[in-house]
């Protein structure tokens, strides 16, 4: 069983850290079984930061390294269908009709920009693109339901 060590949900988001949220969203999208122990301790974390995973004794930290590890070990169900890629536009996912690992990253960062109750020039600019808010709402509903 994959154990994901991350921060607790905050601001109405699955995780206030886009890096933690990226990994959990990837795990959900890929259909991989995992658990999130609530005893995450930064003092015990590799590199002193979250997220990190323990997967059959292998400890992997850094969200990009974690996703790479998971793809190598369990296959790549999210990106194996990709060819020449194009932009979100009016598609349900960034690269078309099917989700890819890009969607785990994009959703994690966009939701943290758009939905955290802090104002910034980046948030104001992102709000001028209604397809970004609609995309985040679709991802949240599909992968997190009412959480």
N, C-alpha and C positions, 0 to 999 in steps of 0.2 A: 504494500500500500504506500502510495506517495504521501508524504507528510509535508504540507506547506506551512511554513512559519511566516506570519505576516502580522500587520497591525489589525486592530479591530475595525469594524465599519464605523464611519463618521460622516457627518454632514448629509445624512440620507443616502450616502453612496456605499456600495459594497466595501470600498476601501478608499481612504483619502489619499493614499499613496498610489499614483498612477502605475508605478512599477509593480507593486503588489497586486493591484487590480488587473494589470496586464497578464500576470501569470495565472491568477485564478480564472480569468475569462478564457484564456487559452485552454486550461484544463477542462473547463466546462464545454467549450466549443469542440474540443477533440474527444470528448466523452470518456476521459480518463478518470478512474476512481482515485479519490484523494480524501484526505482529512486535514483539518486545520486545528491543530492543538492550540488551545488558548493560553499556553504558557510560554509564548515566544519571549525570549530574553535577549536583548541586544548585546549583553555582555558575553553570551554564548554564541552569538551569530558569527559566521565567518565574515571577515572584513568589517565586523561591527555594524552591520546594517541588514535591513530586511528588504525584500524577501529572500528566503533560501528554502531549499527542499532537502529532504532526506528520502532517497529512493533506493530501497534495498541496500542500505549501508552507505551509498554514495551521497556525499553532501555537496550540493551545488548552489552557489550564490550568484547574484546578479541576474536580473530578469532575462536579459538576452541569452546568457549562458544557460539558464534554466530551460528556456524554450528550445534552444539548440540541442541540449541533452535529451529532452523529451522527444523531439523529432527523430534524433538518431536512434533512440532506444525503442520507441513505440511506433515509428513510422510517421508519415506526414499527411494525415487525412485532410488537412485544411488547405494545403498549397499544391498538392500533387496535380491538380487539375488546371493549374495556371499556365497560360501561354503569354502572348502579348497582352499587357495590362492597360486599363484605362481608368478614368477617375470616377468618383462617386456619382455625380450628377443626380439622376433620378433612380438609380439602381438601389436595390435593398442593401447591398454590401459594397465596400470600396472597389472591389475588382470584378463585380458582376452579380450574378444571381446566387452564387454560393459563397459562404464565408471563407475567409483565409486567415492566416495568422496575423496579417496586417490589421484585420478588424479587432483582434484582441488588444493590440497596441493603440490603434486609433481611438477606440471606444474609451479605453482607460484614461487617455490624456484629454480627449475632448470632453468627457463627462466631468473631469476634474476642473476643466476651464469653465464650462458652461453652468454647472450646477452647484459649485461651492459658493456659499453666500459671501463672497468677497468680490469687490469691484476692481477691475483692472482694464487698461487699454486693450489687452489681448482678449479678454472676455467680451468687451464691447464690440470689438471687430468680429469675433466669432459669432456673435448674436445677429450680425447682419446677413448671415447665411442660414436661412431657415432649414435647409436640407441637413445641416449638421445637427440641429436640435432634434429633427425628426429621426435621423439615423441613430442618435443616442437613445431616444425613446424606444425604437425598434429593438436595439441590442439589449437594453435593460429588460424589456418585456420578454424577449425570446430566451435569454440566458439567466435572468434573475427573478422573473415573475414579480411577485408582490413583496419581495424582500426589501 
